[in-house]
Amino acid sequence: PKTPEQAQIDNIQQAAEVEAEAIRSAAGNEAAAIRTEADTIAGQAEIANGFDAERLETRAEALRKEARIVERHADARIRAVRDRARADVSALKAQ
């Protein structure tokens, strides 16, 4: 049997993990969509020539960089969610 405090701690930790997974999933979907667009543009660049090809390659590269930023932002948000949960658990234990 769990104490009320332990049940509350479990709830805090579970809620944080659910939120973290939702962030990771949404970011993964967004990054995948951006990369798909980048791949499409890169394919167009292969059949274009001159400045058009260069412009398309630059756009594809920028989209790939944007996808990496989306993932880094998600990682930072996940760390913040987990840090907040740890702080809430610590505060609960300190009571």
N, C-alpha and C positions, 0 to 999 in steps of 0.2 A: 504494500500500500504506500502510495506517494503522499508526502506531506503537501499541504496546500501551496507552500512555497516552491516545492519541487515541481508541482503541476504547473504553476505559473511560469517557472523557468523554462520548462519544456514547451509551453505555449509560445513564449517569446522566441525561443530558438527555432521552433517549427515555422512560425510566421515569417521569420527572417529568411529561412531557407526557401520557403514558397515564393517570397518576394524576389529573392536573388535568382531563382530559377526562371521566374517570369521575365526579369530583366535580361538574363542571358538568352532566353528563347527569342524575345522580341528583337534584340540586337543581332542575333544570329540570322534571323529572317531578313532583317533590313540589310545587313552586310551581304547576304547571299543575293538579294535582289540587285544591289548596287554592282556586285561583281558580274552578275549576268548581263547587266547593261554594259559594263566595261568590256566584257568579252564580245558582245555584239558589235560595239563600236570598233574594237580592235580588228574584228573580222572585216568590217567595212574599210578600215585603213589599209588592209592587205590588198584590196582590189582598187583602191584609189591611188593617185600618184601626186607627186610634188607636194605643194603646200597643203592640199586637202588631206593627203595621207598624214602629214606631220601634225596637222590640226587634230585629226581624229585620234592619232596615237597619244597626243598630249591629253586629250579629253579622257581616253581610257585610263591613262596613268593617273590622272587626277581622281577618277572614280575609285580606282583601287586604293589610293591613299585615303580617300574618304571612308571606304569600308574599314580600313585599319583603325581610323579615328573612332568610328562608331563602336568597334570592339573595345578599344582602350577606354572609351567613355563608359561603356557598360561595366568593364572591370572595376573602374573607379567607383561607380554607383554601387556595385555589389560589395566592395570593401566597406563603403560607408554604411550600408544596411547591416552588415555583419558587425561592424564596430559599434553601431548604435545598439544592437542586440546585446553585445558583450557589456556595454555600459549599463543598459537596463538591468541585466542579470546581476552585475556588481552592485548596483544601487539597491536591488531587492535583497541581496544577501547582507548588505550593510545595515538594513533596517533592524 
